[in-house]
């Protein structure tokens, strides 16, 4: 009888060891799966964040380009106005200079 009890204990110990080993294997597989899921989620978040940054950068750059274009147009308009003003008063300035240069004061 004693040997039967020992046999049962050994069988139970062997079965317990198999259960523990199966649990360890399952735990390691789940940890590996969780790590892969986390890496995928990190990668997706990084891609999404980078995409958002690129869109914002393009929008900001576009605004800057629009501002430069607007400033160039304003500058060209101002230059044209100054040229028109100069050509309009240049005859009066020339007449005034000629009058002062040719007038002799005693």
C-alpha positions as CSV (number, residue, x, y, z in Angstrom):
1,X,0.0,0.0,0.0
2,X,2.7,2.3,0.8
3,X,4.2,2.0,-2.7
4,X,0.8,2.7,-4.2
5,X,0.6,6.0,-2.1
6,X,4.1,6.9,-3.2
7,X,3.2,6.2,-6.8
8,X,0.1,8.4,-6.5
9,X,2.2,11.2,-5.0
10,X,4.8,11.0,-7.7
11,X,2.0,11.0,-10.4
12,X,0.4,14.0,-8.7
13,X,3.7,15.8,-8.5
14,X,4.4,15.0,-12.2
15,X,0.9,16.3,-13.1
16,X,1.4,19.5,-11.0
17,X,4.8,20.1,-12.7
18,X,3.1,19.8,-16.2
19,X,0.4,22.3,-15.1
20,X,3.0,24.7,-13.8
21,X,5.0,24.3,-17.1
22,X,1.9,24.9,-19.2
23,X,1.1,28.0,-17.1
24,X,4.6,29.4,-17.6
25,X,4.4,28.7,-21.3
26,X,1.0,30.4,-21.6
27,X,2.3,33.4,-19.5
28,X,5.4,33.8,-21.7
29,X,3.2,33.6,-24.9
30,X,0.8,36.3,-23.4
31,X,3.7,38.5,-22.4
32,X,5.2,38.2,-26.0
33,X,1.8,39.0,-27.5
34,X,1.3,42.0,-25.1
35,X,4.8,43.3,-26.1
36,X,4.0,43.0,-29.8
37,X,0.6,44.7,-29.3
38,X,2.3,47.6,-27.4
39,X,5.0,48.0,-30.1
40,X,2.3,48.1,-32.8
41,X,0.3,50.7,-30.8
42,X,3.5,52.8,-30.2
43,X,4.3,52.6,-33.9
44,X,0.8,53.7,-34.9
45,X,0.8,56.5,-32.4
46,X,4.2,57.7,-33.6
47,X,3.0,57.6,-37.2
48,X,-0.1,59.5,-36.4
49,X,1.7,62.1,-34.4
50,X,4.3,62.5,-37.1
51,X,1.6,62.8,-39.7
52,X,-0.2,65.5,-37.7
53,X,3.1,67.3,-37.2
54,X,3.8,67.2,-41.0
55,X,0.2,68.6,-41.7
56,X,0.7,71.4,-39.2
57,X,4.1,72.2,-40.6
58,X,2.7,72.3,-44.1
59,X,-0.2,74.5,-43.0
60,X,2.2,76.8,-41.2
61,X,4.6,76.9,-44.2
62,X,1.7,77.6,-46.5
63,X,0.7,80.5,-44.3
64,X,4.2,81.8,-44.4
65,X,4.3,81.5,-48.2
66,X,1.0,83.4,-48.4
67,X,2.3,86.1,-46.1
68,X,5.4,86.5,-48.2
69,X,3.4,86.7,-51.4
70,X,1.0,89.2,-49.8
71,X,3.9,91.4,-48.7
72,X,5.5,91.2,-52.1
73,X,2.2,92.4,-53.7
74,X,1.9,95.2,-51.1
75,X,5.5,96.3,-51.8
76,X,5.0,96.3,-55.6
77,X,1.8,98.3,-55.1
78,X,3.6,100.8,-52.9
79,X,6.5,101.1,-55.4
80,X,4.1,101.7,-58.2
81,X,2.3,104.5,-56.2
82,X,5.6,106.2,-55.4
83,X,6.7,106.0,-59.1
84,X,3.3,107.6,-60.1
85,X,3.7,110.3,-57.4
86,X,7.3,111.0,-58.5
87,X,6.4,111.3,-62.1
88,X,3.4,113.6,-61.3
89,X,5.4,116.1,-59.3
90,X,8.7,115.8,-61.2
91,X,7.8,118.6,-63.7
92,X,6.9,121.0,-60.8
93,X,10.2,120.2,-59.0
94,X,12.2,120.7,-62.3
95,X,10.4,124.1,-62.9
96,X,11.1,125.2,-59.3
97,X,14.8,124.3,-59.5
98,X,15.2,126.1,-62.9
99,X,13.5,129.2,-61.5
100,X,15.8,129.3,-58.5
101,X,18.9,128.5,-60.5
102,X,18.2,131.2,-63.1
103,X,17.0,133.9,-60.8
104,X,19.8,136.3,-59.8
105,X,19.5,138.1,-56.5
106,X,21.3,141.4,-56.0
